[in-house]
Structures are given as structure tokens and as C-alpha cells.
């Protein structure tokens, strides 16, 4: 049974979220502040974190960054819950690497849909074994990515995106296909954040990042090593 950690200092809202998650058959953990959240994540390693940004003791952005910088927790998907509803702020949340973003007040139905989509794409990525494409090695059992033998920390979304691109090296993946496979749905925020995640993925791949090619008006593809310029 997947485990979800709900991090919010508003007990009534936390109780409501937990109630709906448990109705979905999910196991729930709770934290009321940032320090408790980090402690719970390290102790229980949940499958998904619902993280409010406005938290006592340690704010949500700091919690998020700490979890992403720790190799033990960097692959755990994180959905941000916040009252900050401006488009720019939502995009900013996704740009720092959040896997999804829900603005308060939200409907329980919408939240559960997003939770199911996020868990489905994360857990399905771990359902098989290993994909190897030249110097890339993607281990689906633990969401670990090895580049030429070195472990590179990717978020669960970055891992799934790279996995989609490496399914058929050299072939173009349409934006709509990537959005559906990685995010589970297609809307303005996800369309714009696709480009942001591609940018972050290129950065993490270092010299190999140039192999992710933009096909204007269509999508992206990853070039086989033989077709790409030799990394310096």
C-alpha cells in the first residue's frame, strides 16, 4: 500500500486530506511543521509527499530543497499545496523541481486525481528492471540513474522524463506524448514546466545534455551517442 506524507500546519485541512487519501486506500503520515516533515521522511520514506509552503520552524521551500539535495530522499515525488495562486508563483514552484502544484482552496476530487496520477507514474516507473542505452543506465526498481557508471540524482519526474526519451533513441517524442506519460494530463502549467524539466535534465546530464534535442513545434528526442557530438 503506497504511503503519503501530508505536511500542513492547518489540522482541519490535514484531517480532510488524510480522510480522502484513506478512502483511496492509501496509508497516511502527518507532519505539522518543516522539521517534523524532514524527520518523518527520513524515518518512513513515503511514496509521495504533499507539502505546504507556509510552515512553522522551517518553511516548505527549505524543506523541499533539503529533501532534493539528500540522495536518500531526492527521488520521492513532492506535490506542493499552497494558497499562492498566481501563475508566476505556480510556475516558480514547478521550476524548483516540484512534481505537481495544487492551489488552495482545492476540491478533494481534483487533489485525489492528481495524487493518483503522480503515484501511478512514479510506481509504474519502478515496476520493471533496468534500461540501458549506451552510457545511460536507468534502474526502475529504485529510480536510480547511472551516467557512465556514476550515480546522478534525478527527481522522480526527471527520471520518468528521461525514461520516456530513451525508449526510442533518435526518434522524436511529441510534447503531448511526454506530457501524458510523465504528468498524466495536459494543461498550461504542465506544458510550460515540460520545458523547465528538460532544461534541468540537460544540466544534470552535463556534456551529455546536448544529446536532448529540441524539435521545434513538435517535441524532443535524445540522440544516440553515435549521432551526437562527442562529449568533451
N, C-alpha and C positions, 0 to 999 in steps of 0.2 A: 504494500500500500504506500503510495507516494506521500511524503511528508512536506507540509508547507509551514514556514515560519511567518507569522503575522507580526509586524513591528509597527506599533502605533501607540501613542500615549493617550488616546481617547478610548477609554474602556468600553463605552457603549458601542462605538464603531467596531472596535476589535471583536467584541462579542458577536455582533451581527455578521461580520466577515467569517468568523470561525463557524458560526451556525450554518451558513450557506456552504462552506467548504466541507463540513462534516456530512451534510446532506448529499454531497457529491461523492462520498465515500473516501474522503481524504483525511489523513491524520494531521492534526494541527499542533503547533507550538506557538507560544506567545511571548512577546517582549514589549516592555513599555518605554524603554529608552535605548539610546545608542549603545551604551556599554553592555547592557544586558543582551542586546541583539548579537553583538560580536561573540560574547561568551556562549550563547545558545548555538550559534552557527558552528563554532569550533567543537562544541561538545556533541552535537547531534547530526551535523552535516545534512541539512534538509535538501529536498529535491527542488524547492523553489522558495524564494524569499519575497514577501510583499512588504515593501519598505516605504514608510512615510518619511518625508524630508524634514519636517519640523519636529525634532525630537529633543527632549532634555538630555543634559550631560554630554551628549555627543550627537551632533546633527547628522541627518541622513546622508548628505553628500560625503561627509568624512567617513561614515560607516561604509558607504559604497566603495570609496577609494581604498580603504583598508582591506576590504574583502577581495577586491580585484587585484591588489598587489601581493596578496598571500597565495602562494601556489596551492595551498590546501583547499582554498575556497574560491579561486578565481573562475572556475568553470560553472559554479552554481548560478542558475538564471535568477535575475533580480527584476521584479516589476515595481516601479515607483508609484506610490499613491500620494497625491498631494493636492492641495487647494490651489496651487499655482497653475492657472488655466490658460495663460496667454500662449499663443502658438510658439513664440520665440523661446519661452521657458520650457515648453514641452519638447521642442527640438533640442534644446540645450541638455535636457535630461537624457535624451536618447544619444546625443553626441558623446557623452562621457562614458557610454557603453551600456546603458540600461537596455534590457531586453524588451521591455514594454513600459507603457506610461498610462496611468489612469487618473483622471481629474475628479476630485471630489466636488460636489456630490455625484456619485455614480450609482447606476442601478445594479443590484445584485446579479441580475441576469447577464448584463454586459461583463461584469467582473468575472463571473464563472466561465463565460465563453472565452475570455482572454486567458484565464488560468488553464482551462482545458487545452487550448491551442498551444500555450507555452510548454506545458508538461508533455503534451503529445510529441512535439517536435524535439524536445530535449531527450525524452526517454527513448524515442524511436532511434535517435542517433546513437544510442548506446546499446541497441538491441542486437547488433551483429558483431563482427570481429574487427579486422584490420583492413584498411585500404592503403595501398602503396602505389604511388606514382613517382617514378624516378627518386628524387631525394626527399619527397614528402611521404610521411607515414602517419596516417590518422587511425588511432585506436578508438573504436566506437565504444568499447567496454568501459572506458574510463574518461572519454573525451580528451585524451592526450594527443597532442600534435608534436611530431618529431621532424625537424628540418635538418637533414644531413646528419642525423644522429643526436642532435641537440633538442632538448625539450623547449618548446616555445609556448608560453602561457596564452591561451586563447579563451575568450568568454564562450559560453555555450552557443551564442548566436554566431560569433565569428567562426567557430568550429563547424557549425551546420552550413554556413555560407561557403566555406572552403570545401566542405564535403560535396556540396552541390556542384561547384565549379569543377572539381576533379573527377566527377562521374564520367565525363567525356572530354578529356583534354583536347583543346584545339577547336571544339565546337562552341558556338555562341549560345549562351543561355539567355533567354528573353527575360526582361525585367519582371514581367508578370509571373513567369515561372519561378524565379528566385523569391519573389515576394510571397507567393503561395506556399512554396516548400519551406521557406525559412520562418516567415512570420505567420503563415496560416490564413492571412487575409490581406486585402489591398486597400489602403486609404492614403490620404495625402501625407500624413506623418510617416507611415512606413515607406512610401515611395521616396521621400527625401532622405530618410535615415538609411536606406539601402546604399546610397552614395557615400554617406558618412562611414558606414561599416566597411565598405570596400576600401576607403581611404585608410582606415585604421588597420585593416588586414594587410594592405600593401606595406605599411610602415613596419608591422611586426615581422613580415617576411624578409625585410632588409633588401638585399640586392635582388632577391627572387621576386620582390613585389612588382617589378616591372613586367613580370610574366602575366599579371592580371591586366588584360587589355580591354579598354572601353570601345564598344562598337556603337557609335553614335546613333541614337534613335532606335536602338534595338535592345542592347543589353551588355553583358560582359562575357568574356571567355578567359580561360587560363591556358597559356601556350605551353606545349610540351617543351621540355628542356632543350631538345634538339633544335626546336624552331626559334627559341628565344635567344637573345644576345647572351653570351657567356657572362655570368655574374662576376663582377670584379672582386 
